[in-house]
């Protein structure tokens, strides 16, 4: 009878949808002569699974297990009786139909069937405390009664509520939800705390209402009397302030580098102010490319640029091509300047890197993944700890132009105005530039 009702529902609510196959296990309720005759009369093919092999009907079995797990979690979370399992399963199924899933990540089952977005205005926490309005209450009687939310009714625009004292479920319209209660564990301790607080918890049966029992606050501790302070105890000396030479802060404000001479016998290296000022002394902003080439170190910067270009040409990082006829994303590039300094802020070396402006690329159009092959401090501490324990020697290796040894499989076009323009150069709006087809320099190939 239930199967016939389901067929009638499909025929009326979803015209054109016909059942073709029915797969089930070999339960007696599916092997009756009446059911078998009905399937043959309707031309529905029957498929039966082998005993002890639920994997042959994996989709249905997986859905049943998911709904049972959700119902179990909702009942245990609110300490509700087990006979409400049907309400929990119905509400779990309602939520599943109204929410995206792994099979339908960008839509919902409700939208696929009814061609409209589902409304989640009636979605609330299962077992939430509600107050149902009493319509015929007297002048001095309570105007609302407490109950628990257990789902949304499928036939009316109302809520399904459970009455713990009456042991029944009813549908109600005038319902007010109580504000959510945030439960904070009073026995949770922060790092460094040693105080322990013990509380008594009350146990509720399956049929008891969901009422939160709050234990009375503990009495405030009394402050013990302070012992007398002896008069002959000398006060602690005040820490001395570190004095810096004249013009120190003005030079820091102007961004100049300062050579600090620190007397280790008089200054504590663990002082945070000393470390802060030493970091500021070396924090000199790098010049722009135009400022660097026109500045006093212009020759050194030009040599660094020439070395970077020579490394790129030596390893065949790109090919000079004409701009493609199709709409390609030709990204620009620029030089990144860096000055390597010593511990006292002195200049050691000038470095330049020609980098492509990857921020001009669009996600899911020009690329799909991003990579950052850097190690964190936890890994470095682990390696150093193992080396110290086993008396290993640690050596640091710096591979120049390491990224240039990885081959790219994608086609990436880049234009630059820093490279000499040849006869095959492109011209857009009167501005000449070269177009490079990048063949190497991909950090993703190293992962």
Order of alpha helices (4+ residues) and beta strands (2+ residues): alpha-beta-alpha-beta-alpha-alpha-alpha-beta-beta-beta-beta-beta-alpha-alpha-alpha-alpha-beta-beta-beta-beta-alpha-beta-beta-beta
